[in-house]
């Protein structure tokens, strides 16, 4: 692994640093949680914001579920060496979560009118799934090799 990465790709403990896009995908998977925080910070307009993105209250609560593995990955990432059995398995959970998000988006296409926002989310879900599954550095990051 050392031949693939430079010295700057490792942290002070010798573990590979996460790719920048990984953090963006974690936020993307936890998008309903991010929206909840934005709505909470908006106070008076928070309910209107939530209704605009989630007219059906049921989809909002379901939307919180995919954010849980992303939050776990975010919080464990700094101490991943303390969870050597859990950490490598979390990559597969994140890939499966992204696949479920993609399937959920596709199933929503049959119910709703297709609009630009729906298509953007669908493409972003597809690209996020591809990147999570195919990025070698991310797989190495979850392999927990110590240099």
C-alpha positions in Angstrom: 0.0 0.0 0.0 2.9 2.3 0.7 3.8 2.6 -3.0 0.4 3.9 -3.9 0.3 6.8 -1.5 2.5 9.7 -0.5 3.7 10.5 3.0 1.0 13.2 3.2 -1.8 10.7 2.7 -1.2 9.3 6.2 -2.1 10.7 9.6 0.3 11.1 12.6 -0.5 7.5 13.7 0.4 6.1 10.3 -3.2 5.4 9.2 -4.4 6.3 5.7 -6.5 9.5 5.7 -10.0 9.5 4.3 -10.5 10.8 0.7 -12.2 14.2 0.8 -15.1 12.9 -1.3 -15.9 10.4 1.4 -17.0 13.2 3.8 -19.2 14.6 1.1 -20.9 11.2 0.5 -21.4 10.8 4.3 -23.3 14.1 4.3 -25.2 13.1 1.2 -26.2 9.8 2.8 -27.3 11.7 5.9 -29.1 14.4 3.9 -32.3 14.1 5.9 -30.4 14.6 9.1 -28.7 17.7 7.6 -32.1 19.0 6.6 -33.4 18.4 10.1 -30.6 20.4 11.5 -31.2 23.2 9.0 -34.9 23.2 9.8 -34.2 23.2 13.5 -31.9 26.2 13.2 -34.6 28.0 11.2 -37.1 27.8 14.0 -40.1 29.6 12.5 -39.6 28.3 9.0 -38.4 24.9 9.9 -41.7 23.1 9.5 -42.2 24.7 6.1 -38.7 23.6 5.0 -39.4 20.0 6.0 -42.8 20.0 4.3 -41.2 21.4 1.1 -38.7 18.5 0.9 -40.9 15.9 2.5 -44.6 16.6 1.8 -45.3 13.1 3.2 -44.2 12.9 6.9 -43.7 9.1 6.5 -40.8 9.6 3.9 -39.1 12.0 6.3 -38.9 9.4 9.1 -37.7 6.8 6.6 -35.1 9.3 5.3 -33.5 9.4 8.7 -32.5 5.7 8.6 -29.8 5.8 5.9 -28.1 8.6 7.8 -27.4 6.3 10.8 -24.5 4.3 9.2 -23.1 7.6 7.8 -23.1 9.1 11.3 -21.5 6.0 12.8 -18.8 6.2 10.1 -18.2 9.9 10.8 -17.9 9.4 14.6 -15.8 6.3 14.4 -13.4 7.5 11.7 -11.1 9.3 14.1 -10.9 6.3 16.4 -11.2 3.5 13.8 -8.2 1.8 15.2 -10.2 1.1 18.4 -12.8 -0.8 16.4 -10.7 -3.2 14.3 -13.4 -5.7 13.8 -16.3 -3.2 13.2 -14.5 -0.7 11.0 -13.7 -2.8 7.9 -17.4 -4.0 7.9 -18.7 -0.5 7.9 -17.6 0.0 4.3 -19.9 -2.7 3.2 -22.7 -1.2 5.3 -22.2 2.2 3.6 -22.2 0.6 0.1 -25.4 -1.3 1.0 -27.0 1.9 2.4 -26.2 3.8 -0.8 -27.6 0.9 -2.9 -30.8 1.1 -0.8 -31.0 4.9 -1.3 -30.7 4.3 -5.1 -33.4 1.7 -5.1 -35.6 4.0 -3.0 -35.1 6.8 -5.5 -35.9 4.5 -8.4 -39.1 3.3 -6.6 -40.1 6.9 -6.1 -40.0 7.5 -9.8 -43.1 5.3 -10.3 -45.1 7.3 -7.7 -44.1 10.9 -8.4 -43.8 13.1 -11.3 -40.2 13.1 -12.6 -38.6 16.5 -12.1 -35.1 18.0 -12.2 -34.5 17.5 -8.5 -35.5 13.9 -8.6 -33.2 13.2 -11.5 -30.3 15.1 -9.9 -30.7 13.0 -6.7 -30.9 9.8 -8.8 -27.7 10.6 -10.6 -25.9 11.7 -7.4 -27.0 8.4 -5.7 -25.7 6.4 -8.7 -22.4 8.2 -8.7 -22.0 7.9 -4.9 -22.6 4.2 -5.1 -20.1 3.8 -7.9 -17.5 5.8 -6.0 -18.0 4.0 -2.7 -17.8 0.6 -4.3 -14.9 1.3 -6.7 -12.5 3.8 -5.0 -9.4 1.9 -4.1 -8.2 4.5 -1.6 -11.5 4.3 0.3 -11.3 0.5 0.4 -7.7 0.9 1.7 -8.9 3.4 4.3 -11.4 0.9 5.6 -8.8 -2.0 5.5 -7.2 -0.3 8.6 -3.6 -1.0 7.5 -1.0 0.6 9.7 2.1 2.0 8.2 
